[in-house]
Amino acid sequence: MTAERLARPEADVLTYVPADGDRRLHRGHHPAERLAVALAGHWQLPCEPLLARARPSRRQRGLPLAERRRNVAGAFAAAAVAPAAVLLVDDVYTSGATVSAAASSLRAAGARRVEVATFARVIR
């Protein structure tokens, strides 16, 4: 399991990048949430939905970096007050635009440190 290869984070809680509602309905599940729940169980840390979608966003696939950043700017909002140290989980890291926007929302909600764990990295 991936969690066995990663050191236990210095985090108070795990959370995940929330799925766009339409994509979640289409897939029937949300990979980032499932990964976060599994990691939290392995590390015996809480997993909480600290973020929500503030607005829909287009798919990022095929967009240049500047457009990716614009696409997710303001796409996330805090669903709860964030503890000081948060581990943010996403399934795929391409440009970093999505996790950057999500981490900004967590910091605005009170997190002082946001670390990111992803399970795939797109290499161009």
WONORFEN-V430757 format. One record per residue. PHI is phi in degrees with one decimal (* if undefined). PSI is psi in radians with two decimals (* if undefined). OMEGA is omega in whole degrees, -180 to 180 (none if undefined). Layout:
BEGIN
((PHI:PSI:OMEGA) (PHI:PSI:OMEGA))
END
This chain:
BEGIN
((*:2.53:-179) (-57.9:-0.68:-178) (-59.7:-0.49:179) (-71.7:-0.37:180) (-91.0:-0.26:-180) (-102.9:2.44:175) (-68.8:2.54:177) (-60.4:2.21:-177) (-73.4:2.72:173) (-86.7:1.20:-177) (-125.5:2.64:176) (-84.0:-0.47:-174) (-158.0:2.68:170) (-105.0:2.53:172) (-142.1:-3.13:-174) (-143.0:2.76:175) (-69.3:2.14:-177) (-70.7:2.53:179) (-78.0:2.63:169) (-66.5:2.36:-175) (-54.1:-0.73:-179) (-65.9:-0.72:-180) (-67.7:-0.65:179) (-65.1:-0.75:178) (-62.6:-0.71:-179) (-66.0:-0.76:-178) (-78.6:-0.58:-176) (86.4:-0.02:177) (-159.8:3.01:179) (-129.3:1.90:-175) (-56.0:-0.76:-178) (-62.8:-0.70:178) (-65.2:-0.78:-180) (-62.1:-0.72:178) (-65.3:-0.74:180) (-62.4:-0.76:180) (-62.7:-0.74:180) (-65.6:-0.77:178) (-63.1:-0.77:-179) (-60.3:-0.72:178) (-64.0:-0.74:-180) (-64.3:-0.73:-177) (-90.4:-0.01:-178) (54.1:0.88:176) (-120.7:2.66:177) (-70.9:2.60:174) (-121.5:2.09:-176) (-130.7:2.51:177) (-79.6:1.47:-176) (-82.0:-0.25:-178) (-121.4:2.67:174) (-135.7:2.79:174) (-75.8:2.16:178) (-84.6:-0.45:179) (-161.7:2.74:177) (-70.7:2.76:176) (-136.1:2.71:177) (-70.9:2.83:173) (-61.9:2.50:-178) (-81.6:-0.38:-175) (-54.0:2.23:176) (86.3:-0.12:-179) (-84.6:2.47:174) (-69.6:2.86:-174) (-53.7:-0.84:-178) (-61.4:-0.69:179) (-70.9:-0.60:176) (-60.3:-0.78:180) (-63.3:-0.77:178) (-63.5:-0.68:-177) (-61.4:-0.65:-177) (-103.3:-0.03:177) (-61.3:2.15:-180) (74.4:0.17:-178) (-78.2:-0.30:-177) (-120.3:2.59:176) (-138.9:2.63:178) (-67.1:2.34:176) (-97.8:-0.18:-179) (-161.3:2.88:173) (-67.0:2.33:-178) (-91.2:2.42:174) (-69.9:3.05:-174) (-61.4:-0.72:-175) (-123.4:2.11:-175) (-125.9:2.41:169) (-103.5:2.05:-179) (-96.5:2.21:-177) (-110.4:2.35:172) (-138.0:2.73:-176) (-81.2:-0.68:-177) (-131.8:2.35:176) (-111.1:2.06:179) (-110.0:-1.26:-179) (-106.5:-0.28:-176) (92.2:-0.07:-177) (-62.8:-0.75:-177) (-67.2:-0.87:-179) (-67.7:-0.51:177) (-65.8:-0.79:179) (-65.4:-0.72:179) (-66.2:-0.74:179) (-63.9:-0.64:177) (-61.2:-0.71:178) (-66.1:-0.66:178) (-66.4:-0.71:178) (-65.1:-0.68:177) (-64.4:-0.42:180) (-91.6:0.08:174) (120.3:-0.20:180) (-67.9:2.37:176) (-94.2:-0.50:180) (-136.1:2.27:176) (-125.4:2.06:174) (-102.6:2.72:-177) (-124.1:2.37:172) (-123.7:2.23:175) (-128.0:2.88:-173) (-116.2:-0.08:174) (-146.8:2.54:180) (-126.6:2.17:177) (-81.6:2.22:179) (-112.7:2.24:-179) (-103.7:*:none))
END
